[in-house]
Amino acid sequence: MTPELIPSQDELSDQVELYLTDKGGHVGFVQGKFFKPEYWLEKKIVSFLSN
């Protein structure tokens, strides 16, 4: 995705939080060790609901 395609804050609904990562990917990507995966989306959901 090129920078021109990323919406600005005023183009988004107040109900939308835009997350951009330095290394790309998307919310479903897996991180962590091979036999101990961590799911980025699950962590973000818990963090969002905790706030």
mmJSON file of the N, C-alpha and C atoms, coordinates in Angstrom:
{"data_MODEL":{"atom_site":{
"group_PDB":["ATOM","ATOM","ATOM","ATOM","ATOM","ATOM","ATOM","ATOM","ATOM","ATOM","ATOM","ATOM","ATOM","ATOM","ATOM","ATOM","ATOM","ATOM","ATOM","ATOM","ATOM","ATOM","ATOM","ATOM","ATOM","ATOM","ATOM","ATOM","ATOM","ATOM","ATOM","ATOM","ATOM","ATOM","ATOM","ATOM","ATOM","ATOM","ATOM","ATOM","ATOM","ATOM","ATOM","ATOM","ATOM","ATOM","ATOM","ATOM","ATOM","ATOM","ATOM","ATOM","ATOM","ATOM","ATOM","ATOM","ATOM","ATOM","ATOM","ATOM","ATOM","ATOM","ATOM","ATOM","ATOM","ATOM","ATOM","ATOM","ATOM","ATOM","ATOM","ATOM","ATOM","ATOM","ATOM","ATOM","ATOM","ATOM","ATOM","ATOM","ATOM","ATOM","ATOM","ATOM","ATOM","ATOM","ATOM","ATOM","ATOM","ATOM","ATOM","ATOM","ATOM","ATOM","ATOM","ATOM","ATOM","ATOM","ATOM","ATOM","ATOM","ATOM","ATOM","ATOM","ATOM","ATOM","ATOM","ATOM","ATOM","ATOM","ATOM","ATOM","ATOM","ATOM","ATOM","ATOM","ATOM","ATOM","ATOM","ATOM","ATOM","ATOM","ATOM","ATOM","ATOM","ATOM","ATOM","ATOM","ATOM","ATOM","ATOM","ATOM","ATOM","ATOM","ATOM","ATOM","ATOM","ATOM","ATOM","ATOM","ATOM","ATOM","ATOM","ATOM","ATOM","ATOM","ATOM","ATOM","ATOM","ATOM","ATOM","ATOM","ATOM"],
"id":[1,2,3,4,5,6,7,8,9,10,11,12,13,14,15,16,17,18,19,20,21,22,23,24,25,26,27,28,29,30,31,32,33,34,35,36,37,38,39,40,41,42,43,44,45,46,47,48,49,50,51,52,53,54,55,56,57,58,59,60,61,62,63,64,65,66,67,68,69,70,71,72,73,74,75,76,77,78,79,80,81,82,83,84,85,86,87,88,89,90,91,92,93,94,95,96,97,98,99,100,101,102,103,104,105,106,107,108,109,110,111,112,113,114,115,116,117,118,119,120,121,122,123,124,125,126,127,128,129,130,131,132,133,134,135,136,137,138,139,140,141,142,143,144,145,146,147,148,149,150,151,152,153],
"type_symbol":["N","C","C","N","C","C","N","C","C","N","C","C","N","C","C","N","C","C","N","C","C","N","C","C","N","C","C","N","C","C","N","C","C","N","C","C","N","C","C","N","C","C","N","C","C","N","C","C","N","C","C","N","C","C","N","C","C","N","C","C","N","C","C","N","C","C","N","C","C","N","C","C","N","C","C","N","C","C","N","C","C","N","C","C","N","C","C","N","C","C","N","C","C","N","C","C","N","C","C","N","C","C","N","C","C","N","C","C","N","C","C","N","C","C","N","C","C","N","C","C","N","C","C","N","C","C","N","C","C","N","C","C","N","C","C","N","C","C","N","C","C","N","C","C","N","C","C","N","C","C","N","C","C"],
"label_atom_id":["N","CA","C","N","CA","C","N","CA","C","N","CA","C","N","CA","C","N","CA","C","N","CA","C","N","CA","C","N","CA","C","N","CA","C","N","CA","C","N","CA","C","N","CA","C","N","CA","C","N","CA","C","N","CA","C","N","CA","C","N","CA","C","N","CA","C","N","CA","C","N","CA","C","N","CA","C","N","CA","C","N","CA","C","N","CA","C","N","CA","C","N","CA","C","N","CA","C","N","CA","C","N","CA","C","N","CA","C","N","CA","C","N","CA","C","N","CA","C","N","CA","C","N","CA","C","N","CA","C","N","CA","C","N","CA","C","N","CA","C","N","CA","C","N","CA","C","N","CA","C","N","CA","C","N","CA","C","N","CA","C","N","CA","C","N","CA","C","N","CA","C","N","CA","C","N","CA","C"],
"label_alt_id":[null,null,null,null,null,null,null,null,null,null,null,null,null,null,null,null,null,null,null,null,null,null,null,null,null,null,null,null,null,null,null,null,null,null,null,null,null,null,null,null,null,null,null,null,null,null,null,null,null,null,null,null,null,null,null,null,null,null,null,null,null,null,null,null,null,null,null,null,null,null,null,null,null,null,null,null,null,null,null,null,null,null,null,null,null,null,null,null,null,null,null,null,null,null,null,null,null,null,null,null,null,null,null,null,null,null,null,null,null,null,null,null,null,null,null,null,null,null,null,null,null,null,null,null,null,null,null,null,null,null,null,null,null,null,null,null,null,null,null,null,null,null,null,null,null,null,null,null,null,null,null,null,null],
"label_comp_id":["MET","MET","MET","THR","THR","THR","PRO","PRO","PRO","GLU","GLU","GLU","LEU","LEU","LEU","ILE","ILE","ILE","PRO","PRO","PRO","SER","SER","SER","GLN","GLN","GLN","ASP","ASP","ASP","GLU","GLU","GLU","LEU","LEU","LEU","SER","SER","SER","ASP","ASP","ASP","GLN","GLN","GLN","VAL","VAL","VAL","GLU","GLU","GLU","LEU","LEU","LEU","TYR","TYR","TYR","LEU","LEU","LEU","THR","THR","THR","ASP","ASP","ASP","LYS","LYS","LYS","GLY","GLY","GLY","GLY","GLY","GLY","HIS","HIS","HIS","VAL","VAL","VAL","GLY","GLY","GLY","PHE","PHE","PHE","VAL","VAL","VAL","GLN","GLN","GLN","GLY","GLY","GLY","LYS","LYS","LYS","PHE","PHE","PHE","PHE","PHE","PHE","LYS","LYS","LYS","PRO","PRO","PRO","GLU","GLU","GLU","TYR","TYR","TYR","TRP","TRP","TRP","LEU","LEU","LEU","GLU","GLU","GLU","LYS","LYS","LYS","LYS","LYS","LYS","ILE","ILE","ILE","VAL","VAL","VAL","SER","SER","SER","PHE","PHE","PHE","LEU","LEU","LEU","SER","SER","SER","ASN","ASN","ASN"],
"label_asym_id":["A","A","A","A","A","A","A","A","A","A","A","A","A","A","A","A","A","A","A","A","A","A","A","A","A","A","A","A","A","A","A","A","A","A","A","A","A","A","A","A","A","A","A","A","A","A","A","A","A","A","A","A","A","A","A","A","A","A","A","A","A","A","A","A","A","A","A","A","A","A","A","A","A","A","A","A","A","A","A","A","A","A","A","A","A","A","A","A","A","A","A","A","A","A","A","A","A","A","A","A","A","A","A","A","A","A","A","A","A","A","A","A","A","A","A","A","A","A","A","A","A","A","A","A","A","A","A","A","A","A","A","A","A","A","A","A","A","A","A","A","A","A","A","A","A","A","A","A","A","A","A","A","A"],
"label_entity_id":["1","1","1","1","1","1","1","1","1","1","1","1","1","1","1","1","1","1","1","1","1","1","1","1","1","1","1","1","1","1","1","1","1","1","1","1","1","1","1","1","1","1","1","1","1","1","1","1","1","1","1","1","1","1","1","1","1","1","1","1","1","1","1","1","1","1","1","1","1","1","1","1","1","1","1","1","1","1","1","1","1","1","1","1","1","1","1","1","1","1","1","1","1","1","1","1","1","1","1","1","1","1","1","1","1","1","1","1","1","1","1","1","1","1","1","1","1","1","1","1","1","1","1","1","1","1","1","1","1","1","1","1","1","1","1","1","1","1","1","1","1","1","1","1","1","1","1","1","1","1","1","1","1"],
"label_seq_id":[1,1,1,2,2,2,3,3,3,4,4,4,5,5,5,6,6,6,7,7,7,8,8,8,9,9,9,10,10,10,11,11,11,12,12,12,13,13,13,14,14,14,15,15,15,16,16,16,17,17,17,18,18,18,19,19,19,20,20,20,21,21,21,22,22,22,23,23,23,24,24,24,25,25,25,26,26,26,27,27,27,28,28,28,29,29,29,30,30,30,31,31,31,32,32,32,33,33,33,34,34,34,35,35,35,36,36,36,37,37,37,38,38,38,39,39,39,40,40,40,41,41,41,42,42,42,43,43,43,44,44,44,45,45,45,46,46,46,47,47,47,48,48,48,49,49,49,50,50,50,51,51,51],
"pdbx_PDB_ins_code":[null,null,null,null,null,null,null,null,null,null,null,null,null,null,null,null,null,null,null,null,null,null,null,null,null,null,null,null,null,null,null,null,null,null,null,null,null,null,null,null,null,null,null,null,null,null,null,null,null,null,null,null,null,null,null,null,null,null,null,null,null,null,null,null,null,null,null,null,null,null,null,null,null,null,null,null,null,null,null,null,null,null,null,null,null,null,null,null,null,null,null,null,null,null,null,null,null,null,null,null,null,null,null,null,null,null,null,null,null,null,null,null,null,null,null,null,null,null,null,null,null,null,null,null,null,null,null,null,null,null,null,null,null,null,null,null,null,null,null,null,null,null,null,null,null,null,null,null,null,null,null,null,null],
"Cartn_x":[0.846,0.0,0.902,0.606,1.405,0.832,1.641,1.16,-0.058,-0.187,-1.327,-2.662,-2.644,-3.877,-4.331,-3.458,-3.794,-4.704,-5.884,-6.797,-6.279,-6.637,-6.292,-7.354,-7.048,-7.965,-9.325,-9.342,-10.622,-11.459,-10.882,-11.635,-12.261,-11.912,-12.398,-13.514,-14.374,-15.402,-14.748,-15.408,-14.917,-14.899,-15.616,-15.701,-14.586,-13.688,-12.623,-11.278,-10.476,-9.096,-8.195,-7.334,-6.431,-5.107,-4.676,-3.397,-2.473,-1.319,-0.31,0.937,1.529,2.721,3.94,5.102,6.346,6.708,6.32,6.756,5.637,4.542,3.468,2.664,1.968,1.136,-0.309,-1.09,-2.479,-2.885,-4.085,-4.48,-4.488,-4.494,-4.532,-3.17,-2.108,-0.775,-0.37,0.428,0.924,2.339,2.655,4.014,4.422,5.621,6.093,6.912,7.142,7.957,7.119,7.797,7.122,6.103,6.466,5.561,4.781,4.949,4.219,3.739,2.776,2.329,1.554,1.642,0.859,0.116,-1.137,-1.952,-2.178,-1.703,-1.741,-3.155,-4.122,-5.5,-6.059,-5.814,-6.322,-5.765,-4.488,-3.883,-4.491,-4.719,-5.285,-6.725,-7.497,-8.878,-8.9,-8.083,-8.026,-7.584,-6.57,-6.087,-7.157,-7.854,-8.901,-10.044,-10.478,-11.598,-11.203,-9.932,-9.462,-9.444,-9.315,-9.3,-10.708],
"Cartn_y":[-1.159,0.0,1.235,2.149,3.372,4.428,5.386,6.418,7.191,7.326,8.061,7.369,6.077,5.323,5.338,5.761,5.772,6.972,6.726,7.844,8.763,10.017,10.953,10.841,11.355,11.247,11.876,12.98,13.634,12.856,11.87,11.015,9.816,9.619,8.468,8.867,7.928,8.12,8.251,8.939,9.022,7.652,6.701,5.353,4.436,4.963,4.16,4.573,3.571,3.806,3.186,3.988,3.52,3.116,1.892,1.392,1.186,1.82,1.626,1.062,0.06,-0.562,-0.252,-0.241,0.046,-1.048,-2.282,-3.408,-4.019,-3.322,-3.832,-4.911,-5.698,-6.754,-6.329,-7.122,-6.776,-7.373,-7.099,-7.463,-8.959,-9.78,-11.213,-11.863,-11.105,-11.689,-12.272,-13.301,-14.02,-13.539,-13.38,-13.048,-14.005,-13.88,-14.748,-15.896,-16.879,-18.03,-19.061,-19.941,-20.919,-21.763,-22.279,-23.145,-22.399,-21.086,-20.269,-18.988,-19.138,-17.974,-16.978,-15.722,-14.661,-13.967,-13.651,-13.056,-11.582,-10.734,-9.294,-8.786,-9.26,-8.792,-9.076,-10.248,-10.594,-9.65,-9.315,-8.39,-6.996,-6.546,-5.211,-5.129,-6.192,-6.182,-6.038,-6.811,-6.739,-5.344,-4.799,-3.479,-2.415,-2.501,-1.534,-1.588,-2.778,-2.913,-2.563,-2.696,-2.35,-0.842,-0.103,1.363,1.844],
"Cartn_z":[0.0,0.0,0.0,-0.845,-0.908,0.037,0.46,1.388,0.877,-0.426,-0.991,-0.718,-0.461,-0.231,1.224,2.122,3.541,3.825,4.386,4.643,5.755,5.649,6.719,7.809,8.991,10.123,9.821,9.074,8.774,7.759,7.101,6.182,6.892,8.156,8.912,9.866,10.152,11.159,12.53,13.445,14.816,15.484,14.917,15.465,14.949,14.136,13.524,14.096,14.494,14.897,13.845,13.278,12.24,12.881,12.647,13.135,11.949,11.989,10.955,11.62,11.003,11.574,10.714,11.345,10.628,9.629,9.938,9.12,8.295,8.138,7.309,7.996,7.212,7.759,7.865,8.525,8.78,10.117,10.582,11.936,12.21,11.198,11.429,11.527,11.348,11.337,12.681,12.592,13.756,14.05,15.329,15.735,16.839,17.329,18.39,17.845,18.691,18.309,17.572,16.853,15.993,16.758,17.903,18.656,19.735,19.782,20.748,20.046,19.137,18.365,19.224,18.856,19.463,18.33,18.563,17.521,17.813,16.918,17.079,17.329,16.57,16.704,18.095,18.625,19.949,21.014,20.918,21.878,21.743,20.524,20.291,20.81,20.654,21.137,22.653,23.353,24.815,25.253,24.606,24.947,24.709,23.598,23.253,24.278,24.61,25.544,26.977,27.312,28.647,28.879,27.801,27.902,27.946],
"occupancy":[1.0,1.0,1.0,1.0,1.0,1.0,1.0,1.0,1.0,1.0,1.0,1.0,1.0,1.0,1.0,1.0,1.0,1.0,1.0,1.0,1.0,1.0,1.0,1.0,1.0,1.0,1.0,1.0,1.0,1.0,1.0,1.0,1.0,1.0,1.0,1.0,1.0,1.0,1.0,1.0,1.0,1.0,1.0,1.0,1.0,1.0,1.0,1.0,1.0,1.0,1.0,1.0,1.0,1.0,1.0,1.0,1.0,1.0,1.0,1.0,1.0,1.0,1.0,1.0,1.0,1.0,1.0,1.0,1.0,1.0,1.0,1.0,1.0,1.0,1.0,1.0,1.0,1.0,1.0,1.0,1.0,1.0,1.0,1.0,1.0,1.0,1.0,1.0,1.0,1.0,1.0,1.0,1.0,1.0,1.0,1.0,1.0,1.0,1.0,1.0,1.0,1.0,1.0,1.0,1.0,1.0,1.0,1.0,1.0,1.0,1.0,1.0,1.0,1.0,1.0,1.0,1.0,1.0,1.0,1.0,1.0,1.0,1.0,1.0,1.0,1.0,1.0,1.0,1.0,1.0,1.0,1.0,1.0,1.0,1.0,1.0,1.0,1.0,1.0,1.0,1.0,1.0,1.0,1.0,1.0,1.0,1.0,1.0,1.0,1.0,1.0,1.0,1.0],
"B_iso_or_equiv":[0.0,0.0,0.0,0.0,0.0,0.0,0.0,0.0,0.0,0.0,0.0,0.0,0.0,0.0,0.0,0.0,0.0,0.0,0.0,0.0,0.0,0.0,0.0,0.0,0.0,0.0,0.0,0.0,0.0,0.0,0.0,0.0,0.0,0.0,0.0,0.0,0.0,0.0,0.0,0.0,0.0,0.0,0.0,0.0,0.0,0.0,0.0,0.0,0.0,0.0,0.0,0.0,0.0,0.0,0.0,0.0,0.0,0.0,0.0,0.0,0.0,0.0,0.0,0.0,0.0,0.0,0.0,0.0,0.0,0.0,0.0,0.0,0.0,0.0,0.0,0.0,0.0,0.0,0.0,0.0,0.0,0.0,0.0,0.0,0.0,0.0,0.0,0.0,0.0,0.0,0.0,0.0,0.0,0.0,0.0,0.0,0.0,0.0,0.0,0.0,0.0,0.0,0.0,0.0,0.0,0.0,0.0,0.0,0.0,0.0,0.0,0.0,0.0,0.0,0.0,0.0,0.0,0.0,0.0,0.0,0.0,0.0,0.0,0.0,0.0,0.0,0.0,0.0,0.0,0.0,0.0,0.0,0.0,0.0,0.0,0.0,0.0,0.0,0.0,0.0,0.0,0.0,0.0,0.0,0.0,0.0,0.0,0.0,0.0,0.0,0.0,0.0,0.0],
"pdbx_formal_charge":[null,null,null,null,null,null,null,null,null,null,null,null,null,null,null,null,null,null,null,null,null,null,null,null,null,null,null,null,null,null,null,null,null,null,null,null,null,null,null,null,null,null,null,null,null,null,null,null,null,null,null,null,null,null,null,null,null,null,null,null,null,null,null,null,null,null,null,null,null,null,null,null,null,null,null,null,null,null,null,null,null,null,null,null,null,null,null,null,null,null,null,null,null,null,null,null,null,null,null,null,null,null,null,null,null,null,null,null,null,null,null,null,null,null,null,null,null,null,null,null,null,null,null,null,null,null,null,null,null,null,null,null,null,null,null,null,null,null,null,null,null,null,null,null,null,null,null,null,null,null,null,null,null],
"auth_seq_id":[1,1,1,2,2,2,3,3,3,4,4,4,5,5,5,6,6,6,7,7,7,8,8,8,9,9,9,10,10,10,11,11,11,12,12,12,13,13,13,14,14,14,15,15,15,16,16,16,17,17,17,18,18,18,19,19,19,20,20,20,21,21,21,22,22,22,23,23,23,24,24,24,25,25,25,26,26,26,27,27,27,28,28,28,29,29,29,30,30,30,31,31,31,32,32,32,33,33,33,34,34,34,35,35,35,36,36,36,37,37,37,38,38,38,39,39,39,40,40,40,41,41,41,42,42,42,43,43,43,44,44,44,45,45,45,46,46,46,47,47,47,48,48,48,49,49,49,50,50,50,51,51,51],
"auth_comp_id":["MET","MET","MET","THR","THR","THR","PRO","PRO","PRO","GLU","GLU","GLU","LEU","LEU","LEU","ILE","ILE","ILE","PRO","PRO","PRO","SER","SER","SER","GLN","GLN","GLN","ASP","ASP","ASP","GLU","GLU","GLU","LEU","LEU","LEU","SER","SER","SER","ASP","ASP","ASP","GLN","GLN","GLN","VAL","VAL","VAL","GLU","GLU","GLU","LEU","LEU","LEU","TYR","TYR","TYR","LEU","LEU","LEU","THR","THR","THR","ASP","ASP","ASP","LYS","LYS","LYS","GLY","GLY","GLY","GLY","GLY","GLY","HIS","HIS","HIS","VAL","VAL","VAL","GLY","GLY","GLY","PHE","PHE","PHE","VAL","VAL","VAL","GLN","GLN","GLN","GLY","GLY","GLY","LYS","LYS","LYS","PHE","PHE","PHE","PHE","PHE","PHE","LYS","LYS","LYS","PRO","PRO","PRO","GLU","GLU","GLU","TYR","TYR","TYR","TRP","TRP","TRP","LEU","LEU","LEU","GLU","GLU","GLU","LYS","LYS","LYS","LYS","LYS","LYS","ILE","ILE","ILE","VAL","VAL","VAL","SER","SER","SER","PHE","PHE","PHE","LEU","LEU","LEU","SER","SER","SER","ASN","ASN","ASN"],
"auth_asym_id":["A","A","A","A","A","A","A","A","A","A","A","A","A","A","A","A","A","A","A","A","A","A","A","A","A","A","A","A","A","A","A","A","A","A","A","A","A","A","A","A","A","A","A","A","A","A","A","A","A","A","A","A","A","A","A","A","A","A","A","A","A","A","A","A","A","A","A","A","A","A","A","A","A","A","A","A","A","A","A","A","A","A","A","A","A","A","A","A","A","A","A","A","A","A","A","A","A","A","A","A","A","A","A","A","A","A","A","A","A","A","A","A","A","A","A","A","A","A","A","A","A","A","A","A","A","A","A","A","A","A","A","A","A","A","A","A","A","A","A","A","A","A","A","A","A","A","A","A","A","A","A","A","A"],
"auth_atom_id":["N","CA","C","N","CA","C","N","CA","C","N","CA","C","N","CA","C","N","CA","C","N","CA","C","N","CA","C","N","CA","C","N","CA","C","N","CA","C","N","CA","C","N","CA","C","N","CA","C","N","CA","C","N","CA","C","N","CA","C","N","CA","C","N","CA","C","N","CA","C","N","CA","C","N","CA","C","N","CA","C","N","CA","C","N","CA","C","N","CA","C","N","CA","C","N","CA","C","N","CA","C","N","CA","C","N","CA","C","N","CA","C","N","CA","C","N","CA","C","N","CA","C","N","CA","C","N","CA","C","N","CA","C","N","CA","C","N","CA","C","N","CA","C","N","CA","C","N","CA","C","N","CA","C","N","CA","C","N","CA","C","N","CA","C","N","CA","C","N","CA","C","N","CA","C","N","CA","C"],
"pdbx_PDB_model_num":[1,1,1,1,1,1,1,1,1,1,1,1,1,1,1,1,1,1,1,1,1,1,1,1,1,1,1,1,1,1,1,1,1,1,1,1,1,1,1,1,1,1,1,1,1,1,1,1,1,1,1,1,1,1,1,1,1,1,1,1,1,1,1,1,1,1,1,1,1,1,1,1,1,1,1,1,1,1,1,1,1,1,1,1,1,1,1,1,1,1,1,1,1,1,1,1,1,1,1,1,1,1,1,1,1,1,1,1,1,1,1,1,1,1,1,1,1,1,1,1,1,1,1,1,1,1,1,1,1,1,1,1,1,1,1,1,1,1,1,1,1,1,1,1,1,1,1,1,1,1,1,1,1]
}}}
